[in-house]
Amino acid sequence: MKEKLTIVKVGGAVVEDELQLSQLLRDFSAIEGRKVLVHGGGRKATKMAERLGIETQMVNGRRITDKDMLEVVTMVYGGLVNKNLVARLQANGVNALGMTGADADVIRSHKRPVKVVDGSPVDYGFVGDVDRASGSTLSHLIEAGITPVMAPLTHDGEGHILNTNADTIASETAKALASLYDVTLIFSFEKKGVLSNPDDDESVIPVITHADFERYKADGTISGGMLPKIENALSAVDAGVSRVIITLATAIDGQHGTVIRE
């Protein structure tokens, strides 16, 4: 019987909200057994870029990462956000280790090719699409009593850091560890789950399957940044992750939110 492992992904909006973040870190620290924390930090990166006079460009919610922006996200994700989370987890009794995908070659990616979006070619710059994640390397750390805290940065094996979506990092990490552990993946953010009405915080959809997702996508119930989040969640389920839940950052006990199923 596999040991249980909980992976929690915390979004950038929660990282910016001190009350939600403090509660999430307390709740995460209280989770028994093996665990991994994956974080975003896009809002902090945008604010830092503005302070440095660097323009932020987004296409359908995806950040264009040119050379200057790559320096910003590397500093913010791999430094400011990651190390603050590590320090705060240490204060909560969790022996945390901050990592990017480049550390110990944990997650390797390739530079995203130019894609056509709404009829026009888009060069995302130094954005990485994941090729592989090393479950064995992560498991060695986990079995040594270390809790990885993973920033949304990867590398291409040729000396380049790549900006990679944090939901994708969480999904690929969960998939890589699913053969070794009984994995629960929790996507936590500022809502109670996936909402059928974005203006009604109580309109949580309890379960979403592949068929449900296609229907909700077609009728516009689910759109924007929620689309790649659910795609990542479904990909994790398909790869053998036991449970995937999308829920409020202050409700990561696995009892609330939207459950993603095959």
C-alpha positions in Angstrom: 0.0 0.0 0.0 1.4 3.4 -1.0 2.1 6.1 1.5 -0.1 9.2 1.2 1.4 12.4 -0.2 -0.4 15.8 -0.4 0.6 18.4 -3.0 -0.8 21.8 -2.5 -0.6 24.6 -5.1 -1.1 28.1 -3.9 -1.9 30.9 -6.4 -0.4 34.3 -6.7 -3.5 36.1 -5.4 -3.3 34.2 -2.1 0.5 34.9 -1.9 -0.5 38.6 -1.9 -3.1 38.3 0.8 -1.5 38.0 4.2 -4.5 36.7 6.1 -5.2 33.9 3.5 -1.5 33.1 3.2 -1.0 32.8 7.0 -3.9 30.5 7.3 -2.9 28.4 4.4 0.6 27.9 5.8 -0.7 26.9 9.1 -3.1 24.4 7.5 -0.4 23.1 5.2 1.9 22.7 8.2 -0.8 20.7 10.0 -1.2 18.2 7.1 0.2 14.9 8.4 2.7 12.9 6.5 4.5 13.7 3.3 3.8 16.8 1.4 4.9 19.3 -1.3 4.0 23.0 -1.8 3.9 24.6 -5.2 3.5 28.3 -5.5 2.8 31.1 -8.0 3.5 34.8 -7.6 2.5 36.5 -10.8 1.0 39.5 -9.1 4.3 40.2 -7.2 6.2 39.8 -10.5 3.9 42.3 -12.2 4.4 44.8 -9.4 8.2 44.3 -9.4 8.3 44.7 -13.1 6.4 48.0 -12.8 8.8 49.3 -10.2 11.7 48.5 -12.6 10.0 50.1 -15.6 9.5 46.8 -17.4 6.2 46.4 -19.3 4.1 43.3 -18.6 2.5 41.7 -21.6 -0.2 39.1 -21.3 -2.0 37.0 -24.0 -5.1 35.1 -22.8 -3.8 35.3 -19.2 -0.3 34.0 -20.2 2.7 36.1 -19.5 5.1 37.0 -22.3 8.5 36.4 -20.9 11.2 38.4 -22.7 14.8 38.6 -21.4 14.0 41.5 -18.9 10.8 39.8 -17.7 12.7 36.5 -17.2 15.1 38.3 -14.8 12.1 39.6 -12.9 10.3 36.3 -12.5 13.5 34.5 -11.6 14.1 37.0 -8.8 10.5 37.0 -7.6 9.5 33.4 -8.0 12.8 31.7 -7.2 13.9 34.3 -4.6 11.5 36.6 -2.9 8.3 34.4 -2.8 10.0 31.0 -2.6 12.4 31.9 0.3 9.8 33.8 2.3 7.5 30.7 2.1 10.4 28.4 3.1 11.3 30.6 6.1 7.6 30.8 7.3 7.2 27.0 7.0 10.4 26.5 9.0 8.8 28.7 11.7 5.8 26.4 11.6 7.9 23.3 12.1 8.1 22.2 8.5 11.6 21.3 7.2 11.1 23.0 3.9 13.5 23.3 0.9 12.9 25.9 -1.8 13.5 24.6 -5.3 13.1 25.5 -9.0 12.9 22.9 -11.7 16.6 23.5 -12.4 17.6 22.4 -8.9 18.7 18.8 -9.0 17.3 18.7 -12.6 13.8 18.1 -11.1 11.8 19.5 -14.0 13.1 19.9 -17.5 11.2 21.9 -20.2 11.6 23.2 -23.7 11.0 26.7 -24.9 7.4 27.1 -26.1 7.3 27.5 -29.9 5.5 30.4 -31.5 1.8 29.8 -31.4 -1.1 31.3 -33.3 -3.6 32.9 -31.0 -6.8 34.5 -32.4 -5.2 34.4 -35.9 -1.9 36.1 -34.9 1.5 34.5 -34.1 2.5 34.9 -30.5 6.1 34.4 -29.3 5.9 33.7 -25.6 9.6 34.2 -25.1 11.3 32.3 -22.3 8.3 30.2 -21.4 8.7 26.5 -20.8 6.5 23.6 -21.6 7.4 20.6 -19.4 9.1 17.5 -20.9 9.6 15.6 -17.7 9.6 15.7 -13.9 11.8 13.5 -11.7 9.6 11.7 -9.1 12.6 9.7 -7.9 14.7 12.8 -7.1 11.8 14.4 -5.2 11.0 11.2 -3.4 14.6 11.0 -2.1 14.1 14.5 -0.5 10.6 13.6 0.8 11.8 10.4 2.4 14.6 12.3 4.1 11.9 14.4 5.9 12.2 17.4 3.6 9.2 19.2 2.2 9.9 20.6 -1.3 8.6 24.2 -2.0 8.6 24.5 -5.7 8.7 27.8 -7.7 7.2 28.0 -11.2 10.6 28.0 -13.0 12.1 25.1 -15.0 15.2 24.7 -17.2 16.0 23.3 -20.7 19.2 21.5 -19.9 21.1 24.0 -22.0 21.6 26.7 -19.4 18.4 28.5 -19.7 15.8 29.2 -17.0 12.2 29.1 -18.3 9.1 30.6 -16.8 6.5 27.8 -16.4 2.9 27.9 -15.3 2.5 27.0 -11.6 -0.6 24.9 -12.2 1.5 22.9 -14.7 4.3 22.5 -12.2 1.8 21.1 -9.6 0.2 18.7 -12.1 3.5 17.4 -13.5 4.9 17.0 -10.0 1.9 15.0 -8.9 2.0 12.9 -12.1 5.7 12.1 -11.5 5.0 11.0 -7.9 1.8 9.1 -8.6 3.6 5.8 -9.2 5.4 6.1 -5.8 2.7 7.6 -3.6 -1.1 7.8 -3.1 -1.2 11.4 -4.2 -3.8 14.1 -3.4 -3.4 17.3 -5.5 -5.1 20.4 -4.2 -5.2 23.6 -6.3 -5.9 26.3 -3.8 -6.9 29.9 -4.7 -9.2 32.7 -3.7 -12.5 31.0 -4.6 -14.4 28.1 -2.9 -14.0 26.0 -6.1 -15.0 26.2 -9.7 -18.1 28.4 -9.9 -21.0 28.0 -12.3 -21.6 31.7 -11.8 -18.5 33.9 -11.3 -20.6 36.5 -9.4 -21.9 33.9 -6.9 -19.2 32.6 -4.6 -21.6 29.9 -3.4 -22.2 28.4 -6.9 -19.5 25.8 -6.5 -19.6 22.9 -9.0 -19.1 19.8 -6.8 -17.6 17.5 -9.5 -16.2 18.0 -13.0 -15.3 15.1 -15.3 -13.9 15.2 -18.9 -17.4 15.2 -20.3 -18.5 18.0 -17.9 -15.5 20.1 -18.8 -16.2 19.9 -22.5 -19.8 20.9 -21.9 -18.9 23.8 -19.5 -16.2 25.0 -21.9 -18.6 25.0 -24.9 -21.4 26.9 -23.1 -19.0 29.4 -21.5 -19.6 28.4 -17.9 -15.8 27.8 -17.6 -13.5 30.2 -19.4 -10.3 32.3 -19.1 -7.6 31.2 -16.6 -9.8 28.4 -15.2 -9.5 26.5 -18.5 -5.7 25.6 -18.2 -6.2 24.9 -14.4 -8.8 22.2 -15.1 -6.9 20.9 -18.1 -3.9 20.4 -15.7 -6.2 18.8 -13.1 -7.7 16.3 -15.6 -4.2 15.5 -16.9 -3.2 14.6 -13.3 -6.2 12.4 -12.9 -5.5 10.6 -16.2 -2.0 9.9 -15.0 -3.0 8.1 -11.8 -3.2 10.9 -9.2 -5.7 9.6 -6.7 -7.6 12.8 -5.9 -7.6 16.3 -7.4 -9.5 19.2 -5.8 -9.9 22.9 -6.6 -10.7 24.8 -3.5 -10.4 27.9 -1.3 -6.9 28.5 0.1 -8.3 28.4 3.6 -10.0 25.0 3.0 -7.3 22.6 2.0 -8.5 19.7 4.2 -9.8 17.9 1.1 -13.4 18.2 2.3 -14.4 21.2 0.3 -14.4 22.6 -3.3 -14.6 21.0 -6.7 -13.5 17.4 -7.2 -11.9 16.6 -10.6 -12.6 13.0 -11.9 -12.1 11.1 -15.1 
